[in-house]
Amino acid sequence: MTRFSPRAALRRAAGSLAAAGLLAAASLAGAAAPAQAAGLPVLAIGGPAETALHPYPESGEPLHSTLGITLNNPGADEGDEDYETEFTVTFDLSGIAGVADVAVEDPSDCEVTGTKAVCTDQGIWPGLRGIDDLLLTAAEGSEDGDTGTIRVTGQSKGATFTPFTTKVTVGGADLVMEQLPFKEQTAPGDRQKAPITFTNRGTRAAEGVLLGLVYSRGLDIPERYSNCEYTEGGPGSRGAGWTTALCSVEGSFEAGATYTLATPLTIEVTDRAYFDMFVYSIHENSAAQRTAQRAGAPFERGTGAVLKAVPVKTPAKGATARGGDLNPWDNLHEADFRTKNTADFVAYGDKVAGAEGSTVTADIGFRNDGPAWVSYLRSGENVATLDFTVPPGTTVTAKPDRCRAVTAAGGYREDQKSPAPRYVCDASPTVLDDGGLDLPFELRIDRSAVGAEGAVTIRGPWLQDPKLPFDPKPANNTAYLIVNGEGEGSGSGGTTGGTDGGSGEPSTPPTSAPAPDSSESPSGTTGPSESATSATSGEGAAGTTGGSGSGGGLASTGSAALIASGTAAAALAAGLLLFMAARRRAAARHA
């Protein structure tokens, strides 16, 4: 496996390849956290429980091992990135004097002086990330079995750090995983065998091994082995949509020998599959290694058969195990699966009502009706973008943090503080098959206008290429936010979470809505749409209704015709009466 550098991990912290590599490095909490300064995040320093070194050679240059150190900021939320704060990480090397020599992978950020190495960096990121690596070689004169410890501490004005201690030993087991030839292009229901195979290239036997299996939401290993423990959604920074299994396999695994599972694993492609990944790794089993791999996540033991490994007389042809390198990254491989499948992203709007000058809260967004989950595991790019055009006669007074203002044509807008005619809100790199995005906007009604509408469209992240490649139903990618519309949000639109929400008749957006440039318009902003939502009503500012009633008003339902009628003219002249009637209806629905 090509190693994913710490610098790349920092730049692509959202990517799952970085997450997989960091999991392989194994974050292990150190001593109890120091007293936390008020308002400062606490970062846990981690890394492998133990690093083995090749004995000093009789001739030639000694081979190095890499000590990868991680920082975990578990208390931060997405969007809490701090790009400016500087910090230092200090390695106390006095405990390995005479045992190992130390160099740094990136001398521009780190410096070794005597028995201390200091690395500087900046940025306090949510979740797990890698920092600079140390390159360790056995010291001249050291002997097989010599051992020592490295203590790692951190310092910053913007955070506090829990320290970490790791063990360094000359000689040891070197477990190297063989890469398996999986079929990458799959279909739901496919099954593949995984005869996990590994070799001990070290200087001594491994007394038990810890097999790590990590697979994304579209994959499954049906057997839950009794010597394996399982967790959903962790550990590490992968987040929702992942399963991790840690399997303690008993036995003495001799130096120079190759082993395979007595019964191959079965990897099953489920109905949820789209872009998926399977990560498999091997480590020497120990209490410290199990703690490191768990990374604080809760695990539950399986109840099935016992997973066993047996010797292989002749190593498999084409095995990619690399001997002579104790770098723990050699213990891990990844397989990508691309499944022919679809995911239906459905936009939903809202209906709100209020008098002129009042403020209302509108709940808009989208949901994924599946069957697939969608996650850009490698690139970490956003799956989709919600594009919202503000209804005429209203002004956005508060927006979700993840949303940014753009021009009426959808172009870049430097001013992010004053109200804008249009907003775009990026979804995350992962959208579960039962997930989506809920976005509350506060709007001030500047002038009474019956049935003013603003389009709510879920599209691709790039305005020039708005199509969602996995979505077979583009007609329901657009819904509408309706202000002071007839019916106040009940009984118009399509289904909402399996509930009949009304007729589902298509409609045409109002001609008064701002029209984006044809070269930049998002997918589905013109033409018919189906509506679907399940929002709740609340009280907004000035006693106005905030949100829609049950059933949700998604698509326009003839409000353009209403404006042209005498009833609309009367409503325009008596906006306050319309508002009071809306409140009475909303109250009756929730009684």
C-alpha positions as CSV (number, residue, x, y, z in Angstrom):
1,M,0.0,0.0,0.0
2,T,1.3,3.4,-0.9
3,R,1.7,5.4,2.3
4,F,-0.5,8.4,2.8
5,S,1.7,11.2,4.1
6,P,0.9,13.2,7.3
7,R,0.9,16.4,5.2
8,A,-1.7,14.9,2.8
9,A,-3.7,13.7,5.9
10,L,-3.8,17.3,7.1
11,R,-4.9,18.7,3.8
12,R,-7.5,16.1,3.3
13,A,-8.6,15.4,6.9
14,A,-12.2,14.7,5.6
15,G,-11.0,11.9,3.3
16,S,-11.4,8.3,4.4
17,L,-8.0,7.3,3.2
18,A,-6.5,9.6,5.8
19,A,-8.9,8.2,8.4
20,A,-7.9,4.6,7.5
21,G,-4.2,5.4,7.7
22,L,-4.7,7.1,11.1
23,L,-6.6,4.1,12.4
24,A,-3.7,1.9,11.3
25,A,-1.4,4.1,13.3
26,A,-3.7,3.4,16.3
27,S,-4.5,6.3,18.6
28,L,-3.8,5.5,22.2
29,A,-4.8,7.9,25.0
30,G,-2.0,8.9,27.4
31,A,-2.2,10.0,31.0
32,A,-5.1,11.8,32.5
33,A,-5.8,15.1,30.8
34,P,-4.3,18.2,32.5
35,A,-6.6,20.9,33.9
36,Q,-8.4,22.4,31.0
37,A,-8.1,26.1,30.5
38,A,-11.5,27.8,30.2
39,G,-12.8,27.4,26.6
40,L,-9.8,25.6,25.2
41,P,-10.1,22.3,23.4
42,V,-8.3,19.2,24.8
43,L,-6.2,17.3,22.2
44,A,-5.2,13.7,22.9
45,I,-1.8,12.7,21.6
46,G,-1.7,9.1,20.4
47,G,0.2,6.6,18.3
48,P,1.2,2.9,18.3
49,A,1.6,1.3,21.6
50,E,5.0,-0.1,20.6
51,T,7.4,0.3,17.7
52,A,9.8,-2.5,16.8
53,L,13.3,-1.8,15.3
54,H,15.4,-4.0,13.0
55,P,18.6,-4.9,14.9
56,Y,21.7,-2.9,14.0
57,P,23.2,-4.7,10.9
58,E,26.7,-6.2,10.7
59,S,27.2,-4.2,7.5
60,G,25.3,-1.6,5.6
61,E,22.9,1.1,6.8
62,P,20.4,0.3,9.5
63,L,16.8,0.0,8.4
64,H,14.4,2.6,9.9
65,S,10.9,2.2,11.4
66,T,8.4,5.1,11.4
67,L,6.7,6.3,14.5
68,G,3.4,8.0,13.5
69,I,1.9,10.3,16.1
70,T,-1.7,11.5,16.0
71,L,-3.8,14.3,17.5
72,N,-7.4,13.7,18.4
73,N,-9.8,16.6,19.0
74,P,-13.0,14.6,19.9
75,G,-14.9,17.5,21.4
76,A,-15.0,19.7,18.2
77,D,-17.8,19.7,15.8
78,E,-17.7,19.9,12.0
79,G,-17.0,23.5,11.0
80,D,-14.9,24.3,14.1
81,E,-11.7,24.3,12.1
82,D,-9.0,26.8,13.4
83,Y,-6.5,27.3,10.7
84,E,-4.2,29.8,12.4
85,T,-3.4,28.6,16.0
86,E,0.1,27.3,16.3
87,F,1.3,24.5,18.5
88,T,4.4,22.5,19.3
89,V,4.8,18.8,19.9
90,T,7.9,17.8,22.0
91,F,9.4,14.3,22.0
92,D,11.5,13.4,25.1
93,L,14.1,10.9,23.7
94,S,16.1,10.4,26.9
95,G,14.4,7.1,27.5
96,I,15.8,5.5,24.3
97,A,19.4,6.6,24.7
98,G,21.6,3.7,23.5
99,V,18.6,1.9,22.2
100,A,17.5,3.9,19.1
101,D,18.7,6.9,17.0
102,V,16.1,9.4,15.8
103,A,15.6,11.5,12.7
104,V,12.6,13.4,11.5
105,E,10.7,12.9,8.3
106,D,10.1,16.6,7.6
107,P,13.1,18.7,8.9
108,S,11.4,21.9,7.8
109,D,8.9,21.5,10.7
110,C,10.9,19.4,13.2
111,E,14.3,19.6,14.8
112,V,16.2,17.0,16.8
113,T,18.6,18.4,19.4
114,G,20.3,15.9,21.8
115,T,17.6,14.0,23.6
116,K,14.7,16.1,22.4
117,A,12.8,16.6,19.2
118,V,10.5,19.5,18.7
119,C,7.9,19.8,15.8
120,T,5.8,22.9,15.1
121,D,2.5,23.0,13.2
122,Q,-0.7,25.1,13.1
123,G,-4.4,24.4,13.0
124,I,-6.7,22.9,15.6
125,W,-8.9,20.4,13.6
126,P,-11.9,18.3,14.7
127,G,-11.4,14.6,15.0
128,L,-8.3,12.6,14.3
129,R,-5.3,13.8,12.3
130,G,-1.6,12.9,11.8
131,I,1.4,15.1,12.7
132,D,5.0,14.8,11.8
133,D,6.6,11.3,11.9
134,L,9.8,10.2,13.6
135,L,12.2,7.8,11.8
136,L,13.8,5.4,14.3
137,T,16.8,3.1,13.8
138,A,18.5,0.7,16.2
139,A,21.5,2.4,17.8
140,E,25.0,1.0,17.1
141,G,25.9,-1.3,19.9
142,S,22.3,-2.1,20.8
143,E,21.1,-5.7,21.1
144,D,18.0,-7.7,20.3
145,G,15.5,-7.1,23.1
146,D,16.8,-3.7,24.2
147,T,13.9,-1.4,25.0
148,G,13.0,2.2,26.0
149,T,10.2,4.7,26.0
150,I,9.5,8.0,24.2
151,R,7.2,10.6,26.0
152,V,5.3,13.0,23.8
153,T,3.8,16.3,25.0
154,G,2.1,19.3,23.4
155,Q,1.8,23.0,24.0
156,S,-0.3,25.8,22.6
157,K,-2.0,29.0,23.6
158,G,-5.1,27.7,21.8
159,A,-5.4,24.1,23.3
160,T,-4.3,21.8,26.0
161,F,-2.8,18.3,25.4
162,T,-2.9,14.9,27.0
163,P,0.6,13.4,27.0
164,F,1.5,10.1,25.4
165,T,4.2,7.4,26.0
166,T,5.2,4.7,23.4
167,K,7.6,1.8,23.8
168,V,10.5,1.2,21.4
169,T,12.1,-2.3,21.2
170,V,15.0,-3.7,19.2
171,G,13.9,-6.7,17.3
172,G,10.4,-8.3,17.3
173,A,7.7,-9.6,15.1
174,D,7.1,-7.9,11.7
175,L,3.6,-8.9,10.6
176,V,3.0,-7.9,6.9
177,M,-0.4,-8.2,5.3
178,E,-0.8,-9.7,1.8
179,Q,-2.9,-7.7,-0.6
180,L,-6.0,-9.6,-1.9
181,P,-7.2,-9.3,-5.5
182,F,-10.8,-8.2,-4.9
183,K,-13.3,-7.6,-7.8
184,E,-13.9,-3.8,-7.7
185,Q,-17.0,-3.5,-9.9
186,T,-19.9,-5.1,-8.1
187,A,-23.7,-5.3,-7.9
188,P,-25.9,-5.5,-4.8
189,G,-26.0,-9.1,-3.5
190,D,-22.5,-10.0,-4.8
191,R,-20.2,-12.0,-2.4
192,Q,-16.4,-12.3,-2.5
193,K,-14.1,-14.5,-0.5
194,A,-11.3,-12.9,1.6
195,P,-8.6,-15.4,2.5
196,I,-6.7,-13.0,4.7
197,T,-3.0,-13.9,4.6
198,F,0.0,-12.5,6.4
199,T,3.7,-13.2,7.0
200,N,5.9,-12.6,10.0
201,R,9.1,-11.0,8.6
202,G,10.5,-10.2,12.0
203,T,13.2,-11.6,14.3
204,R,10.9,-13.4,16.8
205,A,7.5,-15.1,16.9
206,A,4.3,-13.1,17.5
207,E,2.3,-14.6,20.4
208,G,-1.2,-14.0,19.1
209,V,-2.3,-11.5,16.4
210,L,-4.9,-8.8,16.2
211,L,-6.8,-8.8,12.9
212,G,-8.5,-5.5,12.1
213,L,-11.4,-5.3,9.7
214,V,-13.0,-2.0,8.8
215,Y,-15.8,-1.8,6.2
216,S,-18.1,0.9,5.0
217,R,-21.9,0.9,5.2
218,G,-22.5,-0.8,1.8
219,L,-20.5,-3.9,2.8
220,D,-21.1,-6.6,5.3
221,I,-19.3,-9.6,6.8
222,P,-22.3,-11.7,7.8
223,E,-20.5,-13.9,10.3
224,R,-19.9,-12.3,13.7
225,Y,-17.1,-14.3,15.2
226,S,-16.9,-15.0,18.9
227,N,-13.2,-14.0,19.1
228,C,-14.0,-10.6,17.4
229,E,-15.5,-7.5,18.9
230,Y,-17.4,-5.0,16.8
231,T,-18.4,-1.3,16.8
232,E,-20.5,0.8,14.5
233,G,-19.4,4.3,13.4
234,G,-15.9,4.3,14.9
235,P,-13.2,4.4,16.1
236,G,-11.2,7.3,14.6
237,S,-12.6,10.1,12.4
238,R,-14.6,8.1,9.8
239,G,-17.9,8.9,11.5
240,A,-21.2,7.2,10.7
241,G,-21.4,4.5,8.1
242,W,-18.5,2.3,9.2
243,T,-18.1,-1.0,11.0
244,T,-14.9,-2.0,12.8
245,A,-14.0,-5.5,13.9
246,L,-11.0,-6.4,16.0
247,C,-10.3,-10.2,16.1
248,S,-7.9,-11.7,18.6
249,V,-6.4,-14.8,17.0
250,E,-4.5,-17.1,19.3
251,G,-1.3,-19.0,18.4
252,S,2.4,-18.6,18.0
253,F,3.2,-17.1,14.6
254,E,6.8,-17.9,13.9
255,A,9.3,-15.6,12.3
256,G,9.6,-16.3,8.5
257,A,6.3,-18.2,8.3
258,T,3.1,-17.3,6.4
259,Y,-0.4,-17.8,7.7
260,T,-3.9,-17.6,6.3
261,L,-7.4,-17.9,7.8
262,A,-8.7,-21.4,8.2
263,T,-12.0,-20.3,6.7
264,P,-11.9,-17.2,4.4
265,L,-14.1,-14.3,5.3
266,T,-17.2,-13.5,3.1
267,I,-17.5,-9.9,2.0
268,E,-21.1,-9.2,1.0
269,V,-22.3,-6.2,-1.1
270,T,-25.6,-4.9,0.4
271,D,-28.5,-3.0,-1.1
272,R,-27.0,0.2,0.4
273,A,-23.7,-0.1,-1.5
274,Y,-22.4,2.6,-3.9
275,F,-18.8,3.7,-3.2
276,D,-17.4,1.5,-0.5
277,M,-14.1,0.5,1.1
278,F,-12.7,-2.5,3.0
279,V,-9.6,-2.1,5.2
280,Y,-7.8,-5.1,6.6
281,S,-4.7,-5.0,8.9
282,I,-2.6,-7.2,11.2
283,H,-0.8,-6.4,14.4
284,E,0.7,-8.4,17.2
285,N,-1.9,-8.9,19.9
286,S,-1.5,-7.2,23.3
287,A,-3.6,-5.3,25.8
288,A,-1.9,-2.1,24.8
289,Q,-2.5,-2.8,21.1
290,R,-6.2,-3.6,21.6
291,T,-6.7,-0.4,23.6
292,A,-4.9,1.6,20.9
293,Q,-7.1,0.1,18.1
294,R,-10.3,0.6,20.1
295,A,-9.5,4.3,20.4
296,G,-12.1,4.7,23.1
297,A,-15.0,3.4,21.1
298,P,-17.5,0.9,22.6
299,F,-17.2,-2.6,21.2
300,E,-19.5,-5.7,21.4
301,R,-18.3,-9.3,21.1
302,G,-19.7,-11.6,18.4
303,T,-21.4,-14.9,19.1
304,G,-20.4,-17.0,16.1
305,A,-17.6,-19.4,15.3
306,V,-14.0,-18.8,16.3
307,L,-11.8,-17.2,13.6
308,K,-8.5,-19.1,13.3
309,A,-5.3,-18.8,11.2
310,V,-3.2,-21.7,9.9
311,P,0.3,-22.0,8.4
312,V,0.7,-21.8,4.6
313,K,3.5,-24.1,3.4
314,T,4.1,-22.1,0.3
315,P,3.4,-18.3,0.3
316,A,0.7,-17.3,-2.2
317,K,2.0,-16.4,-5.6
318,G,2.0,-12.6,-6.2
319,A,1.9,-11.7,-2.5
320,T,2.8,-8.1,-2.0
321,A,4.3,-8.6,1.5
322,R,7.4,-6.4,1.9
323,G,10.0,-7.8,4.2
324,G,12.8,-5.9,5.9
325,D,10.6,-2.9,7.0
326,L,8.9,-2.7,10.3
327,N,6.8,0.3,9.4
328,P,3.3,-0.5,10.7
329,W,1.8,0.9,7.5
330,D,2.9,-2.3,5.8
331,N,0.4,-4.1,8.0
332,L,-2.6,-2.7,6.2
333,H,-4.3,-2.8,2.8
334,E,-7.5,-1.3,1.4
335,A,-9.9,-2.5,-1.3
336,D,-12.3,-0.2,-3.2
337,F,-15.8,-1.4,-4.3
338,R,-17.8,0.4,-7.0
339,T,-21.4,-0.8,-7.0
340,K,-24.0,-0.2,-9.7
341,N,-26.7,1.4,-7.6
342,T,-28.8,4.6,-7.1
343,A,-29.8,7.0,-4.4
344,D,-32.9,9.2,-4.6
345,F,-32.3,12.7,-3.1
346,V,-35.6,14.5,-2.5
347,A,-35.7,18.2,-1.8
348,Y,-38.3,19.6,0.6
349,G,-39.5,23.1,1.1
350,D,-41.9,24.7,3.6
351,K,-44.9,27.0,3.9
352,V,-44.8,30.0,6.3
353,A,-47.1,32.9,7.1
354,G,-46.7,36.2,8.7
355,A,-47.7,39.9,8.6
356,E,-45.6,42.5,6.9
357,G,-42.6,43.2,9.1
358,S,-42.7,39.9,11.0
359,T,-40.0,37.3,11.1
360,V,-40.7,33.6,10.4
361,T,-38.6,30.4,10.5
362,A,-38.6,28.2,7.4
363,D,-37.3,24.6,7.5
364,I,-36.0,23.4,4.2
365,G,-33.6,20.7,3.1
366,F,-33.4,17.3,1.5
367,R,-33.5,13.6,2.4
368,N,-32.0,10.5,0.9
369,D,-34.6,7.9,0.1
370,G,-31.9,5.4,-0.9
371,P,-31.5,2.6,-1.5
372,A,-27.8,3.5,-1.5
373,W,-25.7,5.6,0.9
374,V,-23.4,8.0,-0.9
375,S,-19.9,8.7,0.4
376,Y,-16.9,10.1,-1.4
377,L,-14.5,8.1,0.7
378,R,-11.3,8.9,-1.2
379,S,-11.7,12.6,-2.2
380,G,-13.6,13.8,0.8
381,E,-15.6,16.1,-1.6
382,N,-19.2,17.1,-0.7
383,V,-21.8,14.8,-2.1
384,A,-24.3,17.5,-3.0
385,T,-25.3,21.1,-2.5
386,L,-28.6,22.6,-1.5
387,D,-29.4,25.7,-3.6
388,F,-32.0,28.1,-2.1
389,T,-33.5,31.1,-3.9
390,V,-35.1,33.6,-1.4
391,P,-38.8,34.3,-2.1
392,P,-39.5,37.8,-3.4
393,G,-40.6,40.3,-0.8
394,T,-38.6,38.6,2.0
395,T,-35.1,39.0,3.5
396,V,-33.0,36.3,5.2
397,T,-32.1,37.5,8.7
398,A,-30.4,34.3,9.9
399,K,-29.0,31.3,8.1
400,P,-27.3,28.0,9.0
401,D,-23.5,28.3,9.4
402,R,-22.9,25.8,6.6
403,C,-24.7,28.0,4.1
404,R,-23.1,30.9,2.1
405,A,-24.6,33.8,0.2
406,V,-24.3,33.9,-3.6
407,T,-25.5,36.2,-6.3
408,A,-28.9,35.8,-7.9
409,A,-27.1,33.9,-10.7
410,G,-25.4,31.6,-8.2
411,G,-22.0,33.3,-8.5
412,Y,-19.4,34.2,-5.9
413,R,-20.4,36.9,-3.4
414,E,-17.8,38.5,-1.2
415,D,-20.3,40.1,1.1
416,Q,-21.4,37.3,3.5
417,K,-23.0,39.6,6.1
418,S,-25.8,41.5,4.4
419,P,-28.9,39.6,3.0
420,A,-28.5,37.9,-0.4
421,P,-31.0,36.8,-3.0
422,R,-29.7,33.2,-3.0
423,Y,-27.8,30.8,-0.7
424,V,-26.0,27.5,-1.2
425,C,-25.4,24.9,1.5
426,D,-23.0,22.1,1.1
427,A,-23.9,18.6,2.3
428,S,-21.1,16.5,3.9
429,P,-18.9,14.0,2.1
430,T,-21.2,11.3,3.4
431,V,-25.0,11.1,3.2
432,L,-26.6,7.9,4.7
433,D,-29.4,6.1,3.0
434,D,-31.7,7.4,5.8
435,G,-30.0,10.8,6.1
436,G,-30.2,14.2,4.5
437,L,-29.9,17.9,5.5
438,D,-32.2,20.0,7.6
439,L,-31.7,23.8,7.3
440,P,-33.6,26.4,9.3
441,F,-33.7,29.9,7.7
442,E,-35.2,33.0,9.4
443,L,-36.9,35.4,7.0
444,R,-38.4,38.9,7.5
445,I,-41.5,39.5,5.4
446,D,-40.9,42.9,4.0
447,R,-44.1,43.2,2.0
448,S,-47.3,41.2,2.0
449,A,-47.4,39.0,-1.1
450,V,-49.7,36.0,-1.3
451,G,-47.9,32.8,-2.4
452,A,-44.4,34.2,-3.0
453,E,-42.1,31.3,-3.8
454,G,-38.4,30.5,-3.6
455,A,-36.9,27.3,-5.2
456,V,-35.1,24.7,-3.0
457,T,-32.9,22.5,-5.2
458,I,-30.6,19.7,-4.3
459,R,-27.9,19.4,-7.0
460,G,-24.3,18.5,-7.6
461,P,-21.6,20.6,-5.8
462,W,-20.6,22.4,-9.0
463,L,-23.1,24.9,-10.5
464,Q,-21.8,24.2,-14.0
465,D,-22.5,20.4,-13.6
466,P,-25.6,20.2,-11.3
467,K,-26.6,16.7,-12.1
468,L,-26.5,14.1,-9.3
469,P,-25.0,11.1,-11.1
470,F,-26.5,8.6,-8.7
471,D,-30.1,10.0,-8.6
472,P,-32.6,8.5,-11.1
473,K,-35.4,10.9,-10.2
474,P,-34.3,14.5,-10.9
475,A,-38.0,15.6,-10.9
476,N,-38.1,15.6,-7.1
477,N,-34.8,17.5,-6.7
478,T,-36.6,20.8,-6.5
479,A,-39.3,22.0,-4.0
480,Y,-40.5,25.4,-2.9
481,L,-40.6,27.7,0.1
482,I,-44.0,29.4,0.0
483,V,-44.8,32.6,1.9
484,N,-48.5,33.3,2.8
485,G,-49.7,30.6,0.5
486,E,-53.1,29.0,0.5
487,G,-53.5,26.0,2.8
488,E,-50.5,27.0,5.1
489,G,-48.5,23.9,4.3
490,S,-51.0,21.1,4.9
491,G,-52.1,18.7,2.2
492,S,-49.9,19.9,-0.7
493,G,-47.0,18.0,-2.1
494,G,-46.1,14.3,-2.3
495,T,-45.3,11.7,0.3
496,T,-43.4,12.6,3.5
497,G,-41.6,9.7,5.0
498,G,-44.2,7.2,3.8
499,T,-47.2,9.4,4.7
500,D,-49.7,10.6,2.1
501,G,-49.1,14.3,2.0
502,G,-51.6,15.2,-0.8
503,S,-52.1,15.1,-4.5
504,G,-48.5,15.5,-5.5
505,E,-49.5,17.6,-8.6
506,P,-46.6,19.3,-10.4
507,S,-46.4,23.0,-10.7
508,T,-44.4,25.8,-12.3
509,P,-42.2,28.2,-10.4
510,P,-43.6,31.8,-10.2
511,T,-42.4,34.2,-12.8
512,S,-41.5,36.7,-10.1
513,A,-38.7,34.5,-8.7
514,P,-35.2,35.7,-9.7
515,A,-34.0,33.7,-12.7
516,P,-30.3,32.6,-12.7
517,D,-28.2,32.8,-15.8
518,S,-28.9,29.8,-18.0
519,S,-25.3,28.9,-18.1
520,E,-25.1,28.6,-14.3
521,S,-28.6,27.5,-13.3
522,P,-28.7,24.5,-10.9
523,S,-30.4,21.3,-11.8
524,G,-34.2,21.3,-11.6
525,T,-34.9,25.0,-11.1
526,T,-37.3,25.1,-13.9
527,G,-40.1,22.7,-14.9
528,P,-42.3,20.5,-12.8
529,S,-41.4,19.2,-9.4
530,E,-42.7,16.8,-6.8
531,S,-42.9,18.0,-3.2
532,A,-42.2,16.1,0.0
533,T,-41.5,17.1,3.6
534,S,-42.2,16.4,7.2
535,A,-41.6,19.6,9.1
536,T,-43.1,20.9,12.3
537,S,-44.6,24.2,13.3
538,G,-43.2,26.6,15.8
539,E,-43.4,30.1,16.9
540,G,-41.1,32.6,15.2
541,A,-40.4,36.2,16.1
542,A,-43.3,38.6,16.8
543,G,-45.6,35.7,17.5
544,T,-45.5,34.4,13.9
545,T,-45.6,30.7,12.9
546,G,-42.1,29.3,12.4
547,G,-42.1,26.4,9.9
548,S,-44.8,24.4,8.2
549,G,-47.5,22.2,9.4
550,S,-47.7,18.4,9.1
551,G,-47.6,17.3,5.5
552,G,-45.3,20.1,4.5
553,G,-45.8,22.4,1.5
554,L,-43.1,21.6,-1.0
555,A,-44.2,22.4,-4.5
556,S,-46.2,25.4,-5.7
557,T,-49.9,24.5,-5.8
558,G,-51.5,27.2,-8.0
559,S,-50.4,30.3,-6.1
560,A,-49.7,32.1,-9.3
561,A,-53.3,31.7,-10.3
562,L,-54.3,32.9,-6.8
563,I,-52.3,36.1,-7.2
564,A,-54.2,36.8,-10.4
565,S,-57.6,36.4,-8.7
566,G,-59.8,38.8,-6.8
567,T,-59.3,36.7,-3.7
568,A,-55.5,37.4,-3.9
569,A,-56.1,41.1,-4.3
570,A,-58.2,41.1,-1.2
571,A,-55.6,39.1,0.7
572,L,-52.9,41.5,-0.3
573,A,-55.0,44.3,1.2
574,A,-55.6,42.4,4.4
575,G,-52.3,40.6,5.1
576,L,-52.8,40.8,8.8
577,L,-56.1,39.0,8.6
578,L,-54.5,36.2,6.6
579,F,-51.7,35.9,9.1
580,M,-54.2,35.6,12.0
581,A,-56.2,33.0,10.1
582,A,-52.9,31.0,9.5
583,R,-52.2,31.0,13.2
584,R,-55.6,29.7,14.1
585,R,-55.3,26.9,11.5
586,A,-51.8,26.0,12.8
587,A,-53.1,25.9,16.4
588,A,-56.0,23.7,15.4
589,R,-53.6,21.2,13.7
590,H,-51.4,20.9,16.8
591,A,-54.2,20.9,19.4
